[in-house]
Amino acid sequence: DEVCSVAFSSDGTRVFTSTDEGCVKIWDAERGAEVCTLPGQHEGGVWSAAVSSDGKRVVIGTDDLVKIFNAETGAEVCSLEGHQGPVRAVAFSSDAKRIASGELHGSVKIWNAE
């Protein structure tokens, strides 16, 4: 698998990776050991990932979706539809109340993350 994105949790204890094969993994940053893989093989690649400032949620960008997961349990919280192509960039606002996502073809969307 080709790693497409890497993100640290705000406290530096976890690392989140995404791959072109649709896999998202959470790692222990100190030991380098895998903690868990987020459930489900995501269709296409997972092109981007970001962690909320409180470390409780991770957002990923797939071929046309933005998905939010609980970073502690790995459970999917919700899936956001609206992009027409691969979501190559995602980010939480500093207060973790909004998510910005950018598509390969140039569109940017702002989502309510609460």
Secondary structure as GFF3:
##gff-version 3
##sequence-region A 1 114
A	DSSP	beta_strand	3	8	.	.	.	ID=ss1
A	DSSP	beta_strand	14	19	.	.	.	ID=ss2
A	DSSP	beta_strand	24	28	.	.	.	ID=ss3
A	DSSP	beta_strand	34	37	.	.	.	ID=ss4
A	DSSP	beta_strand	48	51	.	.	.	ID=ss5
A	DSSP	beta_strand	57	61	.	.	.	ID=ss6
A	DSSP	beta_strand	65	70	.	.	.	ID=ss7
A	DSSP	beta_strand	76	81	.	.	.	ID=ss8
A	DSSP	beta_strand	87	92	.	.	.	ID=ss9
A	DSSP	beta_strand	98	103	.	.	.	ID=ss10
A	DSSP	beta_strand	108	112	.	.	.	ID=ss11
###
